[in-house]
Amino acid sequence: MKKNKKREFQSSELVKSFARIYGFEHKLIAFEIKDFLEDYLDESLFNEIRSVNIEGKCIIIKIDSPLLKHDFQMRKTFYLKKFQDKFGEDQFNDLRIV
């Protein structure tokens, strides 16, 4: 049975403005990307994702499993397009899988 844990605090305008002031709103977006992947992937596959970060306009996803890493690299444009559709095309221009 899958736990449905959503990060309710992200929708708070206070948290968003605090993040904007102190320069870590990219971390909130990284959490939203990780939530998307949790919903999209099977639980066992999601557990192979070590971290999601954003540096500049590049999303960096660290994956432990070589098979999942290869799958992400093969479908890189698909995932990048999904993230651009959700957060805006000007937000990201690259996706790195490490």
Rosetta constraint file for C-alpha pairs under 8 A:
AtomPair CA 2 CA 43 HARMONIC 7.75 0.50
AtomPair CA 6 CA 35 HARMONIC 7.44 0.50
AtomPair CA 8 CA 12 HARMONIC 7.50 0.50
AtomPair CA 9 CA 15 HARMONIC 7.00 0.50
AtomPair CA 10 CA 15 HARMONIC 6.62 0.50
AtomPair CA 10 CA 16 HARMONIC 6.99 0.50
AtomPair CA 10 CA 28 HARMONIC 6.73 0.50
AtomPair CA 11 CA 15 HARMONIC 7.73 0.50
AtomPair CA 11 CA 16 HARMONIC 7.54 0.50
AtomPair CA 12 CA 16 HARMONIC 6.40 0.50
AtomPair CA 13 CA 17 HARMONIC 6.07 0.50
AtomPair CA 14 CA 18 HARMONIC 6.06 0.50
AtomPair CA 15 CA 19 HARMONIC 6.03 0.50
AtomPair CA 16 CA 20 HARMONIC 6.15 0.50
AtomPair CA 16 CA 25 HARMONIC 6.83 0.50
AtomPair CA 17 CA 21 HARMONIC 6.16 0.50
AtomPair CA 18 CA 22 HARMONIC 6.24 0.50
AtomPair CA 19 CA 23 HARMONIC 5.66 0.50
AtomPair CA 19 CA 24 HARMONIC 5.00 0.50
AtomPair CA 19 CA 25 HARMONIC 4.73 0.50
AtomPair CA 19 CA 28 HARMONIC 7.94 0.50
AtomPair CA 20 CA 24 HARMONIC 6.50 0.50
AtomPair CA 20 CA 25 HARMONIC 5.52 0.50
AtomPair CA 24 CA 28 HARMONIC 7.19 0.50
AtomPair CA 25 CA 29 HARMONIC 6.55 0.50
AtomPair CA 26 CA 30 HARMONIC 6.18 0.50
AtomPair CA 26 CA 53 HARMONIC 7.93 0.50
AtomPair CA 26 CA 54 HARMONIC 6.16 0.50
AtomPair CA 27 CA 31 HARMONIC 6.29 0.50
AtomPair CA 27 CA 53 HARMONIC 6.92 0.50
AtomPair CA 27 CA 54 HARMONIC 7.14 0.50
AtomPair CA 28 CA 32 HARMONIC 6.40 0.50
AtomPair CA 29 CA 33 HARMONIC 6.21 0.50
AtomPair CA 30 CA 34 HARMONIC 6.19 0.50
AtomPair CA 30 CA 52 HARMONIC 5.76 0.50
AtomPair CA 30 CA 53 HARMONIC 5.59 0.50
AtomPair CA 30 CA 54 HARMONIC 6.45 0.50
AtomPair CA 31 CA 35 HARMONIC 6.17 0.50
AtomPair CA 31 CA 52 HARMONIC 7.50 0.50
AtomPair CA 32 CA 36 HARMONIC 6.21 0.50
AtomPair CA 33 CA 37 HARMONIC 6.29 0.50
AtomPair CA 33 CA 52 HARMONIC 7.49 0.50
AtomPair CA 33 CA 83 HARMONIC 7.33 0.50
AtomPair CA 34 CA 38 HARMONIC 6.14 0.50
AtomPair CA 34 CA 52 HARMONIC 6.45 0.50
AtomPair CA 35 CA 39 HARMONIC 6.35 0.50
AtomPair CA 36 CA 40 HARMONIC 6.06 0.50
AtomPair CA 37 CA 41 HARMONIC 5.70 0.50
AtomPair CA 37 CA 46 HARMONIC 6.94 0.50
AtomPair CA 38 CA 42 HARMONIC 7.41 0.50
AtomPair CA 38 CA 43 HARMONIC 7.08 0.50
AtomPair CA 38 CA 46 HARMONIC 5.78 0.50
AtomPair CA 41 CA 45 HARMONIC 6.14 0.50
AtomPair CA 41 CA 46 HARMONIC 5.77 0.50
AtomPair CA 42 CA 46 HARMONIC 6.08 0.50
AtomPair CA 43 CA 47 HARMONIC 6.19 0.50
AtomPair CA 44 CA 48 HARMONIC 6.98 0.50
AtomPair CA 45 CA 49 HARMONIC 7.39 0.50
AtomPair CA 45 CA 68 HARMONIC 7.20 0.50
AtomPair CA 48 CA 63 HARMONIC 5.73 0.50
AtomPair CA 48 CA 64 HARMONIC 5.29 0.50
AtomPair CA 48 CA 65 HARMONIC 5.83 0.50
AtomPair CA 48 CA 68 HARMONIC 7.71 0.50
AtomPair CA 49 CA 61 HARMONIC 7.27 0.50
AtomPair CA 49 CA 62 HARMONIC 6.02 0.50
AtomPair CA 49 CA 63 HARMONIC 4.43 0.50
AtomPair CA 49 CA 64 HARMONIC 6.30 0.50
AtomPair CA 50 CA 61 HARMONIC 7.63 0.50
AtomPair CA 50 CA 62 HARMONIC 5.32 0.50
AtomPair CA 50 CA 63 HARMONIC 5.43 0.50
AtomPair CA 50 CA 64 HARMONIC 6.56 0.50
AtomPair CA 51 CA 61 HARMONIC 5.86 0.50
AtomPair CA 51 CA 62 HARMONIC 5.21 0.50
AtomPair CA 51 CA 63 HARMONIC 7.33 0.50
AtomPair CA 52 CA 59 HARMONIC 7.17 0.50
AtomPair CA 52 CA 60 HARMONIC 5.77 0.50
AtomPair CA 52 CA 61 HARMONIC 4.59 0.50
AtomPair CA 52 CA 62 HARMONIC 6.47 0.50
AtomPair CA 53 CA 59 HARMONIC 5.95 0.50
AtomPair CA 53 CA 60 HARMONIC 5.16 0.50
AtomPair CA 53 CA 61 HARMONIC 6.52 0.50
AtomPair CA 54 CA 58 HARMONIC 5.69 0.50
AtomPair CA 54 CA 59 HARMONIC 4.60 0.50
AtomPair CA 54 CA 60 HARMONIC 5.90 0.50
AtomPair CA 55 CA 59 HARMONIC 6.58 0.50
AtomPair CA 55 CA 60 HARMONIC 7.38 0.50
AtomPair CA 57 CA 91 HARMONIC 6.07 0.50
AtomPair CA 57 CA 92 HARMONIC 4.44 0.50
AtomPair CA 57 CA 93 HARMONIC 5.71 0.50
AtomPair CA 57 CA 94 HARMONIC 6.68 0.50
AtomPair CA 58 CA 92 HARMONIC 5.71 0.50
AtomPair CA 58 CA 93 HARMONIC 6.15 0.50
AtomPair CA 58 CA 94 HARMONIC 4.71 0.50
AtomPair CA 58 CA 95 HARMONIC 5.53 0.50
AtomPair CA 58 CA 96 HARMONIC 7.05 0.50
AtomPair CA 59 CA 92 HARMONIC 7.06 0.50
AtomPair CA 59 CA 94 HARMONIC 6.39 0.50
AtomPair CA 59 CA 95 HARMONIC 4.78 0.50
AtomPair CA 59 CA 96 HARMONIC 6.17 0.50
AtomPair CA 60 CA 95 HARMONIC 6.03 0.50
AtomPair CA 60 CA 96 HARMONIC 4.84 0.50
AtomPair CA 60 CA 97 HARMONIC 6.02 0.50
AtomPair CA 60 CA 98 HARMONIC 7.22 0.50
AtomPair CA 61 CA 95 HARMONIC 7.73 0.50
AtomPair CA 61 CA 96 HARMONIC 6.34 0.50
AtomPair CA 61 CA 97 HARMONIC 5.08 0.50
AtomPair CA 61 CA 98 HARMONIC 6.24 0.50
AtomPair CA 62 CA 97 HARMONIC 6.03 0.50
AtomPair CA 62 CA 98 HARMONIC 4.81 0.50
AtomPair CA 63 CA 68 HARMONIC 7.20 0.50
AtomPair CA 63 CA 69 HARMONIC 5.88 0.50
AtomPair CA 63 CA 97 HARMONIC 7.16 0.50
AtomPair CA 63 CA 98 HARMONIC 6.24 0.50
AtomPair CA 64 CA 68 HARMONIC 7.98 0.50
AtomPair CA 64 CA 69 HARMONIC 7.44 0.50
AtomPair CA 65 CA 69 HARMONIC 6.04 0.50
AtomPair CA 66 CA 70 HARMONIC 6.11 0.50
AtomPair CA 67 CA 71 HARMONIC 6.24 0.50
AtomPair CA 68 CA 72 HARMONIC 6.15 0.50
AtomPair CA 69 CA 73 HARMONIC 6.23 0.50
AtomPair CA 69 CA 97 HARMONIC 6.60 0.50
AtomPair CA 69 CA 98 HARMONIC 7.38 0.50
AtomPair CA 70 CA 74 HARMONIC 6.15 0.50
AtomPair CA 71 CA 75 HARMONIC 6.22 0.50
AtomPair CA 72 CA 76 HARMONIC 5.54 0.50
AtomPair CA 72 CA 79 HARMONIC 7.82 0.50
AtomPair CA 72 CA 97 HARMONIC 7.00 0.50
AtomPair CA 73 CA 97 HARMONIC 6.53 0.50
AtomPair CA 75 CA 79 HARMONIC 6.48 0.50
AtomPair CA 76 CA 80 HARMONIC 6.10 0.50
AtomPair CA 76 CA 95 HARMONIC 6.79 0.50
AtomPair CA 77 CA 81 HARMONIC 5.96 0.50
AtomPair CA 78 CA 82 HARMONIC 6.27 0.50
AtomPair CA 79 CA 83 HARMONIC 6.26 0.50
AtomPair CA 80 CA 84 HARMONIC 6.08 0.50
AtomPair CA 80 CA 92 HARMONIC 7.79 0.50
AtomPair CA 80 CA 93 HARMONIC 7.82 0.50
AtomPair CA 80 CA 94 HARMONIC 7.00 0.50
AtomPair CA 80 CA 95 HARMONIC 6.19 0.50
AtomPair CA 81 CA 85 HARMONIC 6.02 0.50
AtomPair CA 82 CA 86 HARMONIC 6.29 0.50
AtomPair CA 83 CA 87 HARMONIC 5.98 0.50
AtomPair CA 83 CA 88 HARMONIC 7.63 0.50
AtomPair CA 83 CA 92 HARMONIC 7.86 0.50
AtomPair CA 84 CA 88 HARMONIC 4.82 0.50
AtomPair CA 84 CA 89 HARMONIC 4.47 0.50
AtomPair CA 84 CA 90 HARMONIC 7.51 0.50
AtomPair CA 84 CA 91 HARMONIC 6.89 0.50
AtomPair CA 84 CA 92 HARMONIC 6.44 0.50
AtomPair CA 85 CA 89 HARMONIC 6.45 0.50
AtomPair CA 87 CA 91 HARMONIC 6.59 0.50
AtomPair CA 88 CA 92 HARMONIC 7.75 0.50
AtomPair CA 89 CA 93 HARMONIC 7.59 0.50
